């Protein structure tokens, strides 16, 4: 009998692409709160939490660490406010195959869908609402998964997601019944300590060789073959 699965999706590069709007929003937030956006144009966002992005950029701009931490919540709130005001549906591309994949997984009675993302929760909601995917993850009962607003360290997020899923479903998911799907090496690595199943997909900013170097359980070039992806999740 197939085991129940907790399926956790990354957002950027995995579910959707949002163009430059999020980077512009976080840049404006840092300038407003800290007076500088540091070296933001050369900082790689992929796989990082929103909190880590701000922390790294602003501390590297020689702003005192305590100031960075003390004003972090203000910066995140400003980011979400700007994102809400500026991100348009036309900015967003839903990754090929994602709509079919989410529909299929949603119909699977043994699958619990959630998010594991570096986005803060409200930023994730804005992005997925504008993409028309929010109903799969934000259903009025609170979201399942973990976010950059839960911890700056992405490696902390899988355990938080498991706890949150237990609170929502009463089921304690373990090891390969937890499935993390993402486009970066960080998505593959973050669940290693829990022995989760990792599925890497090259729809974001990382090449096949870079992803496979970290030995995901499964690798896909994209989500075009819904059947194969679903089989890898349920296996």
N, C-alpha and C positions, 0 to 999 in steps of 0.2 A: 504494500500500500504506500502511495506517495506521501511523503512527510509534508507538513505545513511549512511554508517558506515565508520569511521576512525579506522582502526585496527592497533594497535601499538604493535610490538613484541619486547620483550627482546631478547638478543642474547645468552649469555653463560648459558647453562643449559636449555634453552628453544628451540632455533633453533639448536644449535650445542654444542658439547663439544670439547675443543681444547687441552686436556691434560695439560702438565706442561709448554708448550712453552710460553704462555703469562706471567706466573709468573716468568719464567727465564728472559724474556725480560725486564720486569719492574724492576726486581732485578738488572740487569746489568745497566739499565738506572739510577737508584738511586745511585748505587756505582760510576758511572762515573761522575754524576753531583754533588752529595752531599758528596761523599767520604764514604758513608755507606748505607747499605740496612736495617739497624735497625733490628727489630724483625720480618722480613718479613715472616719467616717460620711459625709463629704462628698467622698471621693476616688473618682473614676470608675475602676473596675478594667478596663473593656472595652478590649481591644486591648493591654493592658500585660503585661509579663512579671512573674512573681511577685517576682523580684529587684528590678525597677524599682518595684513597688508599695511594697515595704518600704523601699527606699532613699529614695524621694520622701517618704513619710509621716514616716519617722523623722528624716531630715535637716531637714525642715520643722518638726519638733518641737524643734529646736535641740540635737539630739544631735550630737556631733562626728563628722564624716564618716569619720575613721579608725576610730572605734569602730563605726560602722554597718557599714563594710566588713569589719572584723576579726571581727565576730560574725554576719555574714550567713549563713554556713553553719549555725551553730547555730539561727538563726531559721527557716531553711528546713526543717531537720530537725524542729524542733518543730512547725512548721505541718503537715508530712506526718503526723507522729505523731497530732496532734489530728484531722486530717481522717480518717485511717484509723479512729480510734475513734468518730467522730461522724457521718460521712456514711453515710446509709442508702439502700438502693435506693428506698425510698418518697419520698426527697427529690428524686429525679432524674426528669426528663422527657426522654425521647428525642425529638428534633425530628421532627415529622411528615415521613415519607418517607425518613428516614435509613436505617432498617433495609433497605428495599428497594434504596436506592441503593448502600449498601455491599455488599450481596449481589451486585448486578449487576456492580459494579466488580471485586469479588473474583473473579468468574467470567471476567473479561476477561483473556486471556492476555498482552495487551500493556500491562497496567496494573500499576504498582507502587504500593501504597498506603502512605502515611506520614502523619506529623503535623507540623504547623508551629504551635506553640502557645506562649503565654507561661507555661503551666504548667511547673513543674519536672517532670522525667521521672517521679519516683515519685508525685507528685501526679496527673499524667495517668493513670498506671496505676491508682491508687485509683479515680478517677472513672470510667474506662471499664470497669473490672472490675465496679463496682457497677451500671453501666448495662447490662452484658452485651455490650459491644462490644469488649472487650479482644482477642479472638482475631483481629480484623482488623489489629491494629497491634502487638501484643506476642505473638510466636509462638515464643518460646524461643530465638531466634537474636539477640536484641537488637532494639531498635526502629529503624525507619527514620524519619528526620525530624530535627527540631531543637526544643529546649525552652528554657524560661526558665532552666534550669540550665546551658545552654551559653553564654548571653550575656544581659546585662541589656538590651541594645539589640535590639529585634525586627528591625531591618533587617539584623543580622548573620546571622539564622537561615536564610534561603534558601540561602546559600552553604554553610553547615554541613550542611544537609539534603542538598544535592547531593553533597557529599563522602561523607557517610554512605551514601547510596544507591549510590554507586560502589563503596564498600568491600563492600557486601552483594551487589550484583548484577553488578559488573563493567561496568556501563553508565554512560556519562557523559551525563547528561541536560542539554540546553541549551535556553534560550529558551522558545518556546511549547510544548515538550514537557514543561516543568515547569508544573504547574497548582496554584495556591494557591486554596483555597476558604475563605471566611470571612465573618463578619457585620459586620466593622468596617472603617473606612477604613484602619486600620493593616495589615489583611490585604491590601488592594489595593495600598498604597504600598510595602510592605516588599520586594516582588520587582521593583520598577521597574528597578533597576540591572542586573538580570539579564535583563530583557525577558521575564519569565515571562508565562504566561496567568493572569489573575486572574478569579475568579468570585465575585461578591458576592451575598449572600443576606440578606434583611431578616428573619431569624428571631431576631435578638438585640435589641440596644438602639439600633440606628441606623435611621433612616428611609431610604426609597428615595432621596429627593433628596440626602441627605448622602452616601450610598454612590455614587450616580451622578456626583456632583460630581468624584470622583477617577478617573472614566473606567475602570472595570473592563472587561475584554473582554466579559464577560457579566454580566447581572444577573437574579436571580430573586426573586420575592416569598417563595417557599418551595421545598421540594423535592418537592412533590406530583406533578409530572410527571417521573417517573423517566427516561422516554425522552428528553425534551428536555435534561435535565441531563446525561445520559450523552453525548448527541450533542455538546453544547458542550465536554465534556471531551475527547472523542476527535477532534473536528474539527481 
